[in-house]
Amino acid sequence: MHNSTRIVRCAIYTRKSTEEGLDQEFNSLHAQREAGEAFIKSQKHAGWTLVSKHYDDGGFTGGNLDRPALQQLLEDIEAQQVDCVCVYKVDRLSRSLLDFARLVDRFDQRAVSFVSVTQQFNTTTSLGRLTLNILLSFAQFEREIISERTSDKMSAARRKGKWVGGIPVLGYDIAPAGSRLIVNEKESYRVREIFGLFLESHSLSTVVAELARRRWKTKSRRSKEGRAHVGRPFTKASLRLLLTNAVYAGQVEHRGAMYAGEHAPIIELSVWQEVNTELRAGRRTGTGAVRAPQNALLVGLLLCKSCQRAMIPTYTAKPGRRYRYYVCRTARQKGWSACPTKSVPAPVIEDAVLDQLRNALRDDATREKLNVPDAQWQSFEQDQGELVRALVTQVTYDGKSGAVSLKLRRSEANHGD
C-alpha cells in the first residue's frame, strides 16, 4: 500500500525593528530566512516545502500589525496559499500578546500552523499554543521592563539638568556632539524681545499681532534626514508654549519640579517667573480672558463673514458687571489686527438675530413652511433660545457693515438686515 505524504507549504516571515544595517550584504533578515530555510529542509520527510515568496519587514515594530509584508502574508493565507508560517523567534511575528492571540486564531481558522525555529513549538497542539502564550507573556514583560528602565534613565538625566533629546526650540540649537543645547545668538535676541513685548503689553494677542507685523515665525530647522521644516507664524497657543518653556530660564522641568539645566539661559529666571505667574493667574490681557458662557444664544452658529471662521462667545468681568461678546477665532489666535470684524457685543448681535427671527415668524406662511406650531410661536418671548436652536443653522456677521444674516432650517431663503 502506497502512503503519500501531504505537502505543507511553508512561508518564512522575517522582521527587524529598525532600518539600521539593512543595507548590508548579509543582514538580520537574511540570517532569519537562512535559519528558516534550513529548518524547513530538515522537515522534508514530513512534506514541508518552501514558499519562494519573501515576507520581509525591515524597519517595522512588532508592537502592532501595520506591516506590509505581514499583511501580504495574511492575504496569501486567506487565499489558501500557505499551510505553515515559520519565524526565527516568536517575537518576530508580534511583541503584543493580544495581537499574537489574534494572529494564531486567524491561522487556526485557515488550518495554518505556526513554527518558531529556535523555539520548536507547533500551534497545531494545545500544549504548543499554551507554551507560546507563556513565552510571549514573558517577552511583553521584558519589553515593559526595558521601557521602565528607559523612562527611569531619562528621569534621572532630567533631574541632573541634562537635555534628553527632541526638537530644539527657538533660541537653541543642538550641539554637534548631540548631547546638549547651545544658544543660537540670532534667535535668542528674538526670544528676549518676545518676553519683553509680553511684559510691556500683558497681552498674548497684542504680542502675536506685533510678531506678525515683524514677520517673526517659530523655529525653522532641518532634520537629520535633510528635510527642511519651515517656521510658522505665531498663534496665541504657540506663543504661550514659548513663554511657559522653562528651558529659556536655564531650567529643566520634569513632573512638576524644576532643576538647573546644563545649558545657558536666555532669560533671567526672575523674568520667566514673572511672565508665568501672570499667565497662570489668568490676568486679564488687552483682549480679555476668553471664556465661553454655557448659555450663549449663538454658540456654534455665528460665523465671521470676513474670514469665514467661527465667532466664539466670551466675556470679561469687572467688579459687579460682566460684559459678554463674541470674538472671531482668527482675531483670537493671530491677533486683533488679523480680522476686520474682531468682536461684537453679545446683546447687539443676539437682539438682531431675535428681531429677524421674530419678524419672519409673524408671517403665517413662514411658520407653516418651517413647521412651527402656534403654541411654540406664542411662547417665543419666554423661550427664545429653543426656537433659535430649532430653526437657525447659521448666523453670519459682517463686521465692516454690521449686517447680520440668518440661514433657517427647512427653508432655502436667507434673512438679513
N, C-alpha and C positions, 0 to 999 in steps of 0.2 A: 504494500500500500504506500502510495507516494504522498508525503506530507509537504505541502507548500507553506513557506514562511511569509507572513503578511508583511508587506512593505510599509515601513514607518518613515515618513518624510520629515526630516529634522531641519528646522531653521535655527540658525545661530544668531542671537541678539547680543550686541556689544554696546557699551556706553562708557563715556568719560565725562566727568562733571565740568571740566574746564577745557579750553582750546589749547592750553599750553602743551607743546610737544607734538601736536597733531601733524605738524609739517615735517616731522622726522620720517626717515625712510622706513623705520620699523617702530611704530608707536604702540601705546597701550591697547588700542582697538585691534591692531594686528595680532598682538600677543594673546588677547582674549579669544579671537577667532581661531588662532592656531591650536589653542588648547581644546576648543570645542570640536574642531575637525578631528583631532587625534582621538577624542573620546567617542565620537560617532563612529569612527573607523573601528574602534575596539568592540563596538556592538554590531558589527556587520553580520555576525551569526544570527542576530535577532531580527534581521531585516531592516536595520537602520540605514538610511541613505541620506546624503547631504543635499539640502536645497541650495542651489547655486546662488540664489539671490542673496545679496548682502543687506543686513538690517543694522546699520551702524549709526549711533547717535553720539557725535563728538561735540562736546561743549554744552551738554544739556543736563540739568539737575535731575536727580532721582526723586525729588520731593513732590513731583506732580506727573501727570501723564501727557503733558503738552510737548510731545517729542515726535518729529516727523517719521523717523524710522519705526518707532513703536506703533504709531498709528497705521503705517503701511502694513506692518506685521499683523495687526488686528484685522485689517481689511482682508488680508490673504487667509487668515484663519476663518473669517466669516464665509469666504469663497471656497472653503474646504480644500485649500492647497497645502496645508501644514498639519502634521499629526503630532509633532512634538516640538517644544520650544526649549532650546539649550542655551544656558548662560554660564559664564565663568564662575560668578558668585551670585548669591541670591539678591544682594543689594544692587546688582547691575540692572535688574528688572525694575525694582522700586525700593525706596527707603521708607515709604509710608505704609504702615500696616493696613490702613483702610484701603488704599489703592491696590496693594498687593492682594488683599482678600477679594476685591472686585475682579482683578485680572484672573486669579485662579478660578473663581466662579465662572467667569466667561470662558476660560479654557475647558472647564468641565462640561459646560453646555454643548460644546462642539467636540467633546471626546478628545481633547488635545492634552497631552501630558506635559509636565514641566520638569526639567532636569537641571541640576547645578553640577558643573564639572568637578569643582573642588569640595563640594558638599553633596555626596552622592545620595540624593533623595529623589523620589519619584512620586508625583502627586496623584498617581492612579491608585495609591493606597491611602487609607485613613491615617496610618502612622506617619507616612511621608508628609501629609498635609499638616498634621499636628507638629511635627518636628520643624517644618519650615516656618510655621507661625511663631514658634518659640524663638527660633533664630532671628526672625525679622523683628520681634519684640526687643531682643537684645540690641539689634542694630539701631533701632529707633531710640532706645535708651542711651546708647553710646553717642548718638548724634545730639541728643538733648544735653548730655553732659558736656560735650565739646562746645555747644552753644553757650552753656552757662559759664564755662571757663573763659571763653572769648569775651563774654559780657563782663565778667569779673575783672579780666585783664584791662579792658577799656575803662572800667570804672576806676581802677587803681591809677591808670595813666592820667585820667582827668583830675583826680584828686591831687596829683603831682603837678598839675597845670600844663600837661602836655597836649599838643594837638594830635588828635587821633584820626585825622583824615577827613575827607569830604570835599565839598566845593568851597573854595575861598570866597570871602565876602568882599565887597567894595572896600578898598583901602589896604588890602593884604594880597600877597602872592605866596605861592608855595616855594619854599627854599629848594634849590637844585637837588639837594640830598633827599628832599621829600619828607623830612621829619618834623618840620616846624614852619610857622608863618613868619614872613618878613614884610615890613611896611613898604607899600607902594607909595612913593612920595607924592606923585601927581594926584592919585586917588585919595590919599589921606587928607590933602588940602580940602577936597570937596566934602569929605566926611565931617571935618571940623566946621565947615561953613553950614552944613545941614543942621548940625546940633545948634549952632549959633542962631540960625534962622528960626528954629523952633522956640528957643529961649526968648527971642525978640517978639514973636507973634503969638506964641502959645496956641497955635492952630495948625493942625495937620493939613487942612485944606489949603490954607494960605501958603504953606511951605511947598505943597505939591504944585500949586499954580506957579510959584516962583521957580521951581526946578524945571517945569515945563517951559517957562519963558527962557531960561538959560540953556535949555536943551540938554540938561544933565540926565543921564539914564543909569540904570542898575549896572552891575559889573559885566563887562564883556570878557570872555575867556576862550581859550582853546583847549579842547580835551586832549588826553594822551594819544587818541587816535587821529588827532589833527582836525577834528570837526570844530568849526567856529560857532560859538554861542554869543549872539549879539545882545547887548543890554537893551532893556525895555524902559519906556517912560515910567516914572514913579507913579504909584497909586497910593491911597491912604494906607492900604494893607502892607505894601512893600516898604513904605516909609516907616510905619510902626515897627516892622520887623528889624529895620536898621537901627532905629533909636533904642530898642529894647535889647539889642545884642550886647551881652557883657564882654565880648571879645574886644570891643573898642576901648574898654577901660582897662585892658590888660588882664582880664579875669577869665576864668573858665567856669561856666555854670553847669552843675550836674545834680539832678534830682533835688532841685530847690536850694542847693548850697553853692556858695561862691568860693573859688580857690584862685590864688595868684597864678597867672599863666606864665609860661616861659617866653612868650612873645612880647614885644614892646607895645605899650598902649598908644593909641592915637588921641584919646580923650581923657582928661583928668577924671579920676574916679568920682570926685565930688560933682562934676558937671553931669556925668552919666546918672548918678543917683538923683540929682535934682530933676532931670528930664523924666526919669522913670517914676519918681514919686508923683509927679504931675499926671503922667499918663495913667498910672494905677488908680489915682484918686478920681479919675474921670472928670477932671476940672473942665468946666465949660470953655470951649475954644471959640474962635472967631465965628464959626458957622454953627455953633451949638452942639451939644452932645446929642447924638442921634439915637432915639429910642422909639419904638413903634407901639402906640396905644393899641390894645387889642380890639377896641370898639370903633376904630376908624371906619367911617362910612364907605370910603372909596378904596380901601386896601385891596390890592390885586386888580383894580380896574383902571386906575389913572395912568395915562401914557403921555409923555412929553413929545409934542409934535416936532420940536426942533431936532432932537437926536434919536427919536423913536425908541426911547428906553423908559422903563417904568419909573413912576414917581412914588416914593415911599413915604408913609406917614411918620412924622417925627414931632418932637416938642422940646421946648426949652422951658425952664421953670425959674421964676423969681419969687421972692417971698410973697406968699398969698395968692399967686396967679400962675397959670400955666398957659403957654402960647403954643397952639397946635398949628402945624403947617405940613405941606407935602414938598419934598425936595427931590429933584431929578437925580437919578442914580449916577449919571455921568458927572454932575457937579460935585456930588459927594465923594466920588472916587478920584477924580482928576483935578479937582479944584474949582472954585467958584466961577472963574472966567472961562471954563471949558464949555459951558452951556448958557445960551442967552435966556433960557427960561428960569434957571436957578431954582426958585421955590415959589410957592404961592400959599397965602394963609388958608388954613383948612376951612374956616367958616365961609370965606369968599367962594371957593370952588364948590363946596358942598351945597351952599344955598343956590348957586347957579344950576347945578345938576337937579336939585329938587324942584326948582321953578320950571325947568324944561320938562321934566317928567310929569309934573302936576298939570301943566298946560296941555301936554299930549294926551293925558288920560281923561281930560274933560270931554273929549270927543267920544261919543258912544261907539262909533265905528272902530276907532283905535283900540278901545278897551275890548271890543269883541274880537278884533284881529289878534290882540295879544293875550286873549283868554283870561281877562281879569274880571272876576265876579264883582257884582255891585257891592257886596258886603266888604270885600277887600279894598275896593276903591273908597268906600265911605270911612274906612279905618286908616286911610293913608296918613293923616296927620299924627295918628297915635303910634303907628309902626312904619315909619318911612324906610328904615333900613331893610325890612323884609321885602318890600316892593322893589327897592333898588337892586338887591341881590337877586331877585327873581326875574327882573326884566332887563337889566343893563348888563351888557357883555363887555363894553369898553367905553371909557371916557377919555377924550383927547383934549389936552390943554395947550394952546398956543401962547407962550409967554410973551411974544412980540406984540400980538394984537389983543391978547386977553380973551380970545374966543374959546368957547367950550362946546364940544360936540359929543353927542351920545350915540352909541350903537345899541339898539334894542334887540332882544331875543325875538325869534319868530317874526321878524319884520326886516324887510330889505331897506327901509327908509332910515336915514340918519336924521337926528335932530340936532340943531346947532344954533348958537347965538348969531 
